[in-house]
Amino acid sequence: MREESSLDFLEKFPKDRNGLYIVYELYTFDSVFRLLLKNGFDHKEALCFIIANCSLSAFAFQERIHNKSYKKLSDKDALPSDLAAYKARLVYDLIT
């Protein structure tokens, strides 16, 4: 299991009142997943992390997890964590 300090790259992503990362749309799912891959997680570990630590919408769950399209994501397309978190916050603010 990874140490909490090794997750600093996710610190600016929005969280709900339970401390779960808010992943309600595909852009944020892809960003978080790619950042996990970039920081040493393999696809299975990243998937387990997201299931355990993220508040997922049914749409994000179905499109990325149920349909297994998360397997096509690569760390090569990962944005810098600050930019990805900023965009995730912007999208979250727009939908709430």
N, C-alpha and C positions, 0 to 999 in steps of 0.2 A: 504494500500500500504506500502511496506517495505521501510525503509530508505536506502539511497545510501551507507552509511557507513556499513550497514549490508551485503554488497556484496563484502567486502574485499577479501573473499576467491576466487573470480574470477579475481582479479586485474592482475594476471600474464598471463592470457589467451590471445592469440593474438587477436587483433582487426583490422578492416579495417579502411580506412581513414574517414569513417562516424561514427566511434566509436562503431560499432556493433561487437560482438564477432564472430570470424570466425569459422563456424561449417560446414565444407565441407565434412566430412566423419563420419561414424558411431561411431568410437572410441571417437571422441571429443563430439559428441552429447550425448553419454551415460555418459561420464565423467561429463559434465556440468549438465545434468539432475540429476544424482545421487548426485552431490554436492548440488544442489538446495534442493533436498529431505532431505539430511543430515542436512541442515541448516534451516529447518522449513517450507519449502514449501510443499504443498500437490501436487499430480499429476497434477491437473488442473492449479494451480498457476505456477508450473514449466513449463508446456506447454505454458501458456500465456506469461511467461517471455521469453522463447526461441523464440516464434513467434515474439514478439515485439523487442527483443534486440539482435538477432543473425542474421548473414548473413548465410543463409542455402543453401546448394546445393540441386538440385532437387532430387538427390539420397537419401540424408539424410532425406529430407522432406517426400518422398514417403515411405521409409523403416521404419521410426520411427513414423511419425505423421499420414500420410494417412492410413497406415496399422495398426495403433494403437498399435504397439509393445512397445511404451513408457510406456504403462500400466503395463508391466511385469518388468520394471526396479525397483530396490530397493536401498535404501540408504545403505544397509548392504554391498554392493559391492563397495562402493565409495572409491577411492584412496585418500590419503592426497592431498589437493588442490595444493601444490607446485609440487608434482610429476605428477599429472594429467595435470597441466599447462605446465610443461616441456615436457611431451610426446605430448601434443597437438601442441606445438611450433615446435617440431621435425618433426612431421607428416606434418604440414603446410609447413615447410621449404623444405621438400622432394618433395612435390607436386607442389611447385612454382618454 
